[in-house]
Amino acid sequence: MPAPKNAPLYQQIYDEIKDAIEKGVYAPKERIPSELELAEQYEVSRITVRRAVEELCSDGYLVKQQGRGTFVSTPHINRQFHASTLQTFTALCANNGMKAGAHVIDRQIVPARQNEMEFFGLQKDALLLHIKRVRTADGEPIFEENIFVPFDAYRELLTADLEDKSIFAEVGRVGGTPIVSAGYRTVEAVRANAEQAAELGIAPDFYKTKDIHVHFPEGAVPKDGPSAGIAIATAMLSALTGRAVRHDVAMTGEVTLRGRVLPIGGLREKTMAAKRSGIRTVIIPRENEKDLADIDPAVREALRFITAETVDAVFAHALTLPKKEAAVEHLAVMGSPAMQEVRHGDQL
């Protein structure tokens, strides 16, 4: 099919393939047509197709596999956040007695895409400033951060000193207004590439030398039901990264393949057992918050309850901050070396 002629051809191809991915025409992990096939389909050159595909790979919609072709990435995780509840990486480090840092890797002026123009309320052909940084805790690299802001309003950030500074504070200083009160964050779990691994000091092939085996001995205690899901996920992440699980935290909740935390039963009995065991903090599914009223008042008074909708919230409260060799995954609040925030205004 001929590409529309009211925009650069590569951009139109980008938009059409992206739309097909989002509508499920191309399923996750499905191989898309080759560059030659796409060039014939859109009646354009392979160079034009290649640029569109490279942009889609760069933005996380596609992934190239050497010798096999180009495939649709696994779905992104989109969630709404509010400034009143958003915990910045700087605050997270401070709460754990660590000093947050940031090292600027690159800054570029890039054209805004249609969804970005709509998000920021920009006119056609508007430009964005892309700032790429590595965030650290006590000098140890933790994750890669990608920030996109309207260039005209924040051009000062192109040359400003952003080393070891909070991007929230700098955006507020330059723009003269606080950070947006609400927006969307898109987070994608991906394998760190060679460049990211070099920046973050991790082994990109760690998964080649590690296997996971979860075993529940039969013993004399029956085991059924999914309520240990978040505990198992937390234990697996702890084993893979070397990050300790906090000794005074207990948790209960079913976890889905997409990381959502689902409600469980028997909360009253579980919290009583937690109190008897000397636990101080209990993580429960957000949908079980209404059940707190049924818990014994003495138990409710003795425990601190944290509600979670996704496993990232569980990890944030259950695990200690990672060391350098444990920086493979940090799903807690801001992502990991293998997690990238995709282009949206909430990344200010």
Backbone hydrogen bonds in HBPLUS format (Angstrom, degrees):
<---DONOR---> <-ACCEPTOR-->    atom                        ^
c    i                          cat <-CA-CA->   ^        H-A-AA   ^      H-
h    n   atom  resd res      DA  || num        DHA   H-A  angle D-A-AA Bond
n    s   type  num  typ     dist DA aas  dist angle  dist       angle   num
A0011-GLN N   A0008-PRO O   3.03 MM   3  5.31 120.3  2.40 103.4 118.2     1
A0012-GLN N   A0008-PRO O   3.06 MM   4  6.41 154.5  2.12 155.3 163.0     2
A0013-ILE N   A0009-LEU O   2.96 MM   4  6.24 160.9  1.99 156.1 161.1     3
A0014-TYR N   A0010-TYR O   2.86 MM   4  6.03 157.6  1.91 143.3 150.3     4
A0015-ASP N   A0011-GLN O   2.88 MM   4  6.12 162.9  1.91 148.6 152.4     5
A0016-GLU N   A0012-GLN O   2.95 MM   4  6.15 157.3  2.00 147.0 153.0     6
A0017-ILE N   A0013-ILE O   2.97 MM   4  6.13 168.4  1.98 157.0 159.6     7
A0018-LYS N   A0014-TYR O   2.89 MM   4  6.00 164.0  1.92 153.6 159.0     8
A0019-ASP N   A0015-ASP O   2.86 MM   4  5.94 156.8  1.91 143.3 149.9     9
A0020-ALA N   A0016-GLU O   2.93 MM   4  6.14 151.5  2.02 141.8 149.7    10
A0021-ILE N   A0017-ILE O   2.92 MM   4  6.21 149.9  2.01 148.1 156.2    11
A0022-GLU N   A0018-LYS O   2.94 MM   4  6.23 164.3  1.97 153.3 157.0    12
A0023-LYS N   A0019-ASP O   2.94 MM   4  6.08 140.8  2.10 143.5 153.7    13
A0025-VAL N   A0020-ALA O   2.81 MM   5  4.95 132.5  2.03 156.6 159.0    14
A0026-TYR N   A0020-ALA O   3.37 MM   6  6.00 155.7  2.43 116.8 118.3    15
A0024-GLY N   A0021-ILE O   3.13 MM   3  5.19 155.8  2.19 102.3 109.7    16
A0030-GLU N   A0027-ALA O   2.96 MM   3  5.32 153.4  2.03 137.2 137.0    17
A0029-LYS N   A0072-VAL O   2.80 MM  43  4.82 154.8  1.86 125.8 132.0    18
A0072-VAL N   A0030-GLU O   2.91 MM  42  5.45 151.6  1.99 142.2 150.0    19
A0032-ILE N   A0070-THR O   2.94 MM  38  5.99 161.1  1.97 157.7 163.2    20
A0038-LEU N   A0034-SER O   2.86 MM   4  6.13 158.8  1.90 155.0 161.2    21
A0039-ALA N   A0035-GLU O   2.83 MM   4  5.96 153.1  1.90 144.8 152.8    22
A0040-GLU N   A0036-LEU O   3.02 MM   4  6.28 153.3  2.09 146.3 152.7    23
A0041-GLN N   A0037-GLU O   2.91 MM   4  6.10 151.1  1.99 141.3 150.1    24
A0042-TYR N   A0038-LEU O   2.90 MM   4  6.06 161.3  1.93 154.5 157.2    25
A0043-GLU N   A0039-ALA O   2.83 MM   4  5.55 115.5  2.25 131.3 146.5    26
A0044-VAL N   A0039-ALA O   3.05 MM   5  5.07 151.3  2.14 137.5 145.5    27
A0049-VAL N   A0045-SER O   3.23 MM   4  6.60 160.4  2.28 145.9 150.9    28
A0050-ARG N   A0046-ARG O   2.72 MM   4  5.87 159.5  1.76 149.4 155.8    29
A0051-ARG N   A0047-ILE O   3.06 MM   4  6.30 153.0  2.14 144.1 149.8    30
A0052-ALA N   A0048-THR O   3.22 MM   4  6.53 160.3  2.26 146.7 151.5    31
A0053-VAL N   A0049-VAL O   2.89 MM   4  6.16 164.6  1.91 159.8 164.0    32
A0054-GLU N   A0050-ARG O   2.87 MM   4  6.02 159.5  1.91 149.0 154.8    33
A0055-GLU N   A0051-ARG O   2.98 MM   4  6.17 152.4  2.05 146.1 153.2    34
A0056-LEU N   A0052-ALA O   3.00 MM   4  6.27 153.9  2.07 146.1 153.3    35
A0057-CYS N   A0053-VAL O   2.88 MM   4  6.16 148.8  1.98 147.7 156.6    36
A0058-SER N   A0054-GLU O   2.85 MM   4  6.03 156.4  1.91 143.8 150.7    37
A0059-ASP N   A0055-GLU O   2.95 MM   4  6.15 145.7  2.07 143.8 152.4    38
A0061-TYR N   A0056-LEU O   2.86 MM   5  5.26 141.0  2.02 164.8 161.6    39
A0062-LEU N   A0056-LEU O   3.28 MM   6  5.60 152.0  2.37 113.1 112.5    40
A0060-GLY N   A0057-CYS O   3.10 MM   3  5.10 159.7  2.14 102.3 108.2    41
A0073-SER N   A0061-TYR O   2.95 MM  12  5.36 174.9  1.95 130.4 131.1    42
A0063-VAL N   A0071-PHE O   2.79 MM   8  5.35 149.7  1.88 153.0 161.5    43
A0071-PHE N   A0063-VAL O   2.86 MM   8  5.35 175.2  1.86 153.8 153.8    44
A0065-GLN N   A0069-GLY O   2.85 MM   4  5.52 172.7  1.85 175.4 177.9    45
A0068-ARG N   A0065-GLN O   2.92 MM   3  5.42 163.6  1.95 137.1 140.0    46
A0069-GLY N   A0065-GLN O   3.10 MM   4  5.52 157.7  2.15 159.4 156.2    47
A0077-ILE N   A0187-VAL O   3.02 MM 110  5.34 163.9  2.05 152.5 157.3    48
A0187-VAL N   A0077-ILE O   3.05 MM 110  5.34 165.9  2.07 149.6 151.9    49
A0079-ARG N   A0185-ARG O   3.24 MM 106  5.77 156.8  2.30 152.7 159.7    50
A0185-ARG N   A0079-ARG O   3.11 MM 106  5.77 167.8  2.13 162.9 164.4    51
A0081-PHE N   A0183-GLY O   3.32 MM 102  5.98 157.7  2.37 140.4 144.9    52
A0183-GLY N   A0081-PHE O   3.41 MM 102  5.98 150.9  2.50 154.7 157.3    53
A0085-THR N   A0082-HIS O   2.93 MM   3  5.55 151.5  2.01 117.6 125.7    54
A0086-LEU N   A0082-HIS O   2.92 MM   4  5.99 132.6  2.15 151.5 165.2    55
A0083-ALA N   A0181-SER O   2.92 MM  98  4.88 161.5  1.96 130.4 133.7    56
A0092-LEU N   A0088-THR O   2.88 MM   4  6.15 156.8  1.94 149.0 156.3    57
A0093-CYS N   A0089-PHE O   2.94 MM   4  6.16 160.5  1.97 152.0 155.7    58
A0094-ALA N   A0090-THR O   3.02 MM   4  6.23 162.9  2.05 145.1 150.3    59
A0095-ASN N   A0091-ALA O   2.89 MM   4  6.07 154.7  1.95 151.0 157.3    60
A0096-ASN N   A0093-CYS O   2.93 MM   3  5.15 141.3  2.09 102.9 114.9    61
A0098-MET N   A0093-CYS O   2.84 MM   5  4.82 168.1  1.85 140.0 137.9    62
A0097-GLY N   A0094-ALA O   3.14 MM   3  5.06 163.8  2.16 108.1 108.4    63
A0138-ASP N   A0099-LYS O   2.78 MM  39  5.01 171.7  1.79 147.5 150.0    64
A0101-GLY N   A0136-THR O   2.87 MM  35  4.77 150.2  1.96 137.2 135.2    65
A0136-THR N   A0101-GLY O   2.95 MM  35  4.77 165.2  1.97 121.7 124.2    66
A0164-ASP N   A0102-ALA O   2.77 MM  62  4.19 156.7  1.83 121.0 128.7    67
A0103-HIS N   A0134-VAL O   2.91 MM  31  5.23 151.4  1.99 142.7 152.1    68
A0134-VAL N   A0103-HIS O   2.89 MM  31  5.23 154.1  1.96 142.6 150.0    69
A0105-ILE N   A0132-LYS O   2.74 MM  27  5.47 167.1  1.76 151.5 155.1    70
A0106-ASP N   A0132-LYS O   3.29 MM  26  5.15 158.8  2.34 134.7 137.0    71
A0132-LYS N   A0106-ASP O   2.87 MM  26  5.15 173.9  1.87 160.1 158.7    72
A0108-GLN N   A0130-HIS O   2.92 MM  22  5.15 155.3  1.98 144.1 152.3    73
A0130-HIS N   A0108-GLN O   2.74 MM  22  5.15 174.8  1.74 166.2 167.1    74
A0110-VAL N   A0128-LEU O   2.85 MM  18  5.29 160.6  1.89 153.5 159.0    75
A0128-LEU N   A0110-VAL O   2.72 MM  18  5.29 172.0  1.73 168.7 171.6    76
A0112-ALA N   A0126-ALA O   3.01 MM  14  5.72 172.1  2.02 148.7 146.5    77
A0116-GLU N   A0113-ARG O   3.02 MM   3  5.23 120.7  2.38 101.9 117.5    78
A0117-MET N   A0113-ARG O   2.85 MM   4  6.14 154.7  1.91 159.8 168.1    79
A0118-GLU N   A0114-GLN O   3.03 MM   4  6.30 154.4  2.10 149.5 156.4    80
A0119-PHE N   A0115-ASN O   2.95 MM   4  6.10 152.6  2.02 137.4 145.2    81
A0120-PHE N   A0116-GLU O   2.96 MM   4  6.10 169.5  1.97 153.1 154.8    82
A0121-GLY N   A0117-MET O   2.81 MM   4  5.52 120.4  2.17 132.2 146.9    83
A0122-LEU N   A0117-MET O   2.76 MM   5  4.58 151.5  1.84 134.6 141.6    84
A0126-ALA N   A0123-GLN O   3.23 MM   3  5.75 132.9  2.47 140.7 137.8    85
A0151-PHE N   A0127-LEU O   2.99 MM  24  5.54 169.7  2.00 130.2 132.0    86
A0129-LEU N   A0149-VAL O   2.73 MM  20  5.35 166.3  1.75 164.8 169.2    87
A0149-VAL N   A0129-LEU O   3.12 MM  20  5.35 153.5  2.19 139.3 147.0    88
A0131-ILE N   A0147-ILE O   2.85 MM  16  5.07 162.7  1.88 148.7 154.7    89
A0147-ILE N   A0131-ILE O   2.84 MM  16  5.07 168.0  1.86 152.3 156.5    90
A0133-ARG N   A0145-GLU O   2.84 MM  12  5.09 165.9  1.86 151.2 156.1    91
A0145-GLU N   A0133-ARG O   2.69 MM  12  5.09 175.7  1.69 160.3 160.4    92
A0135-ARG N   A0143-PHE O   2.93 MM   8  5.59 161.6  1.96 166.9 171.4    93
A0142-ILE N   A0135-ARG O   2.81 MM   7  5.76 166.0  1.83 165.3 160.5    94
A0137-ALA N   A0140-GLU O   2.89 MM   3  5.22 151.3  1.98 141.4 146.3    95
A0140-GLU N   A0137-ALA O   3.02 MM   3  5.22 165.8  2.04 114.4 116.2    96
A0154-TYR N   A0150-PRO O   3.10 MM   4  6.14 141.1  2.25 145.9 157.1    97
A0154-TYR N   A0151-PHE O   3.17 MM   3  5.15 125.6  2.48  95.6 109.8    98
A0157-LEU N   A0154-TYR O   2.96 MM   3  5.73 153.6  2.03 121.2 127.6    99
A0158-LEU N   A0155-ARG O   2.99 MM   3  5.49 161.5  2.03 113.9 120.0   100
A0159-THR N   A0156-GLU O   3.32 MM   3  6.05 151.6  2.41 115.3 120.1   101
A0160-ALA N   A0156-GLU O   3.06 MM   4  6.01 127.4  2.35 139.7 154.3   102
A0170-GLU N   A0166-SER O   3.12 MM   4  6.43 159.4  2.16 148.7 154.4   103
A0171-VAL N   A0167-ILE O   2.92 MM   4  5.98 159.8  1.96 146.7 151.7   104
A0172-GLY N   A0168-PHE O   3.05 MM   4  6.23 159.5  2.09 145.7 151.6   105
A0173-ARG N   A0169-ALA O   2.89 MM   4  6.10 149.3  1.98 143.7 152.7   106
A0174-VAL N   A0170-GLU O   2.95 MM   4  6.13 169.1  1.96 152.7 154.6   107
A0175-GLY N   A0171-VAL O   2.86 MM   4  5.79 163.1  1.88 148.5 154.3   108
A0176-GLY N   A0172-GLY O   2.83 MM   4  5.42 131.2  2.07 130.6 141.4   109
A0342-VAL N   A0186-THR O   3.23 MM 156  5.63 156.2  2.29 141.2 148.3   110
A0340-GLN N   A0188-GLU O   3.36 MM 152  5.80 149.6  2.45 147.1 152.5   111
A0190-VAL N   A0338-ALA O   2.68 MM 148  5.14 167.8  1.70 168.8 169.5   112
A0197-ALA N   A0193-ASN O   2.86 MM   4  6.05 162.5  1.89 157.9 163.8   113
A0198-ALA N   A0194-ALA O   2.96 MM   4  6.16 155.6  2.02 145.8 151.6   114
A0199-GLU N   A0195-GLU O   3.02 MM   4  6.28 156.6  2.07 147.7 154.2   115
A0200-LEU N   A0196-GLN O   2.85 MM   4  5.98 152.1  1.93 151.9 159.5   116
A0201-GLY N   A0197-ALA O   2.80 MM   4  5.62 122.7  2.13 142.9 154.0   117
A0202-ILE N   A0197-ALA O   3.20 MM   5  5.05 152.3  2.28 131.7 138.5   118
A0206-PHE N   A0203-ALA O   3.28 MM   3  5.54 144.3  2.42 124.3 119.8   119
A0208-LYS N   A0205-ASP O   2.94 MM   3  5.54 158.4  1.99 118.6 125.5   120
A0209-THR N   A0206-PHE O   3.18 MM   3  5.79 159.0  2.23 115.4 121.0   121
A0229-GLY N   A0226-PRO O   3.01 MM   3  5.64 153.3  2.08 128.8 130.2   122
A0253-GLY N   A0227-SER O   2.75 MM  26  4.52 167.5  1.76 141.3 140.1   123
A0232-ILE N   A0228-ALA O   2.92 MM   4  6.17 155.5  1.98 159.6 166.8   124
A0233-ALA N   A0229-GLY O   2.98 MM   4  6.23 163.9  2.01 151.4 155.9   125
A0230-ILE N   A0253-GLY O   3.01 MM  23  5.61 155.0  2.07 155.4 157.2   126
A0234-THR N   A0230-ILE O   2.95 MM   4  6.01 155.0  2.01 138.9 145.7   127
A0235-ALA N   A0231-ALA O   2.96 MM   4  6.15 155.6  2.02 143.2 149.8   128
A0236-MET N   A0232-ILE O   2.94 MM   4  6.19 156.4  2.00 152.2 158.2   129
A0237-LEU N   A0233-ALA O   3.03 MM   4  6.26 162.7  2.06 149.1 153.4   130
A0238-SER N   A0234-THR O   2.93 MM   4  6.09 154.4  2.00 146.1 153.8   131
A0239-ALA N   A0235-ALA O   2.95 MM   4  6.17 156.4  2.00 146.2 152.1   132
A0240-LEU N   A0236-MET O   2.98 MM   4  6.21 154.1  2.05 149.2 156.0   133
A0241-THR N   A0237-LEU O   3.02 MM   4  6.07 152.6  2.10 147.4 153.8   134
A0242-GLY N   A0238-SER O   2.79 MM   4  5.37 143.0  1.92 144.7 152.1   135
A0320-THR N   A0244-ALA O   2.98 MM  76  5.68 157.2  2.03 163.2 169.6   136
A0246-ARG N   A0318-ALA O   2.78 MM  72  5.58 168.6  1.79 162.2 166.2   137
A0249-VAL N   A0246-ARG O   3.39 MM   3  5.69 158.5  2.44 117.0 115.6   138
A0280-ARG N   A0248-ASP O   3.11 MM  32  5.48 157.3  2.17 132.1 138.6   139
A0281-THR N   A0248-ASP O   3.10 MM  33  6.31 161.3  2.14 167.1 168.1   140
A0250-ALA N   A0281-THR O   2.88 MM  31  6.31 158.9  1.93 156.9 163.5   141
A0283-ILE N   A0250-ALA O   2.86 MM  33  6.30 158.6  1.90 146.5 151.7   142
A0252-THR N   A0283-ILE O   3.07 MM  31  6.44 148.2  2.18 161.4 169.9   143
A0254-GLU N   A0262-LEU O   3.30 MM   8  4.95 152.9  2.38 140.2 139.8   144
A0262-LEU N   A0254-GLU O   2.75 MM   8  4.95 157.6  1.80 137.2 144.8   145
A0256-THR N   A0260-ARG O   2.93 MM   4  5.26 151.7  2.01 145.6 154.5   146
A0259-GLY N   A0256-THR O   2.97 MM   3  5.11 161.8  2.01 107.6 112.7   147
A0311-VAL N   A0259-GLY O   2.88 MM  52  5.39 145.6  2.00 150.9 160.8   148
A0261-VAL N   A0309-GLU O   2.79 MM  48  5.09 166.5  1.81 130.9 129.9   149
A0270-LYS N   A0266-GLY O   3.09 MM   4  6.27 161.6  2.13 154.2 159.9   150
A0271-THR N   A0267-LEU O   2.95 MM   4  6.06 160.1  1.99 153.6 157.8   151
A0272-MET N   A0268-ARG O   3.17 MM   4  6.37 150.0  2.27 143.8 151.9   152
A0273-ALA N   A0269-GLU O   3.12 MM   4  6.38 154.6  2.19 145.2 151.5   153
A0274-ALA N   A0270-LYS O   2.96 MM   4  6.22 149.5  2.05 142.5 151.5   154
A0275-LYS N   A0271-THR O   3.01 MM   4  6.24 157.6  2.07 146.1 150.7   155
A0276-ARG N   A0272-MET O   3.10 MM   4  6.36 160.7  2.14 147.1 152.0   156
A0277-SER N   A0273-ALA O   3.07 MM   4  6.25 136.8  2.27 140.4 151.5   157
A0277-SER N   A0274-ALA O   3.15 MM   3  5.13 129.0  2.43  93.6 107.1   158
A0279-ILE N   A0274-ALA O   3.02 MM   5  5.28 157.6  2.07 161.0 153.7   159
A0278-GLY N   A0275-LYS O   3.10 MM   3  5.29 164.6  2.13 110.3 114.1   160
A0304-ARG N   A0280-ARG O   2.85 MM  24  6.15 157.0  1.90 151.6 159.4   161
A0282-VAL N   A0304-ARG O   2.89 MM  22  6.27 159.6  1.93 161.9 166.9   162
A0306-ILE N   A0282-VAL O   2.96 MM  24  6.23 161.6  2.00 153.0 155.0   163
A0284-ILE N   A0306-ILE O   2.86 MM  22  6.22 160.1  1.90 160.3 166.7   164
A0308-ALA N   A0284-ILE O   2.94 MM  24  6.24 142.1  2.08 153.0 164.0   165
A0288-ASN N   A0285-PRO O   2.92 MM   3  5.35 156.7  1.98 112.3 120.1   166
A0286-ARG N   A0308-ALA O   2.91 MM  22  5.01 145.1  2.03 132.0 127.7   167
A0289-GLU N   A0286-ARG O   3.10 MM   3  5.48 165.3  2.12 115.8 118.4   168
A0291-ASP N   A0288-ASN O   2.88 MM   3  5.32 147.0  1.99 111.5 121.6   169
A0292-LEU N   A0289-GLU O   3.18 MM   3  5.62 166.1  2.20 112.8 117.2   170
A0294-ASP N   A0291-ASP O   3.01 MM   3  5.54 153.7  2.09 113.5 120.9   171
A0295-ILE N   A0292-LEU O   3.16 MM   3  5.33 161.5  2.19 107.1 112.9   172
A0299-VAL N   A0296-ASP O   2.95 MM   3  5.29 121.8  2.30 108.3 123.1   173
A0300-ARG N   A0296-ASP O   2.90 MM   4  6.17 163.1  1.93 159.2 165.0   174
A0301-GLU N   A0297-PRO O   2.89 MM   4  6.02 148.2  1.99 145.7 153.6   175
A0302-ALA N   A0298-ALA O   3.18 MM   4  6.27 141.2  2.33 134.0 143.3   176
A0302-ALA N   A0299-VAL O   3.12 MM   3  5.14 124.0  2.45  95.0 109.2   177
A0303-LEU N   A0299-VAL O   3.12 MM   4  6.22 137.1  2.31 151.0 160.6   178
A0313-ALA N   A0310-THR O   3.18 MM   3  5.79 135.2  2.39 112.2 121.1   179
A0315-PHE N   A0311-VAL O   2.84 MM   4  6.11 167.9  1.86 162.5 162.6   180
A0316-ALA N   A0312-ASP O   3.01 MM   4  6.12 152.0  2.09 140.6 148.5   181
A0317-HIS N   A0313-ALA O   3.37 MM   4  6.57 146.5  2.49 141.6 147.6   182
A0317-HIS N   A0314-VAL O   3.18 MM   3  5.54 130.0  2.44 104.5 115.9   183
A0318-ALA N   A0314-VAL O   2.85 MM   4  5.89 144.5  1.97 152.5 164.2   184
A0319-LEU N   A0315-PHE O   3.06 MM   4  5.46 162.9  2.09 140.4 142.2   185
A0326-ALA N   A0323-LYS O   2.92 MM   3  5.03 141.3  2.07 102.4 114.7   186
A0327-ALA N   A0324-LYS O   3.31 MM   3  5.43 158.4  2.36 113.7 112.3   187
A0339-MET N   A0336-SER O   2.93 MM   3  4.69 155.6  1.99 109.2 107.4   188
A0347-GLN N   A0344-HIS O   3.28 MM   3  6.06 165.8  2.30 120.4 122.8   189
A0348-LEU N   A0345-GLY O   3.37 MM   3  6.09 149.1  2.47 124.7 123.7   190
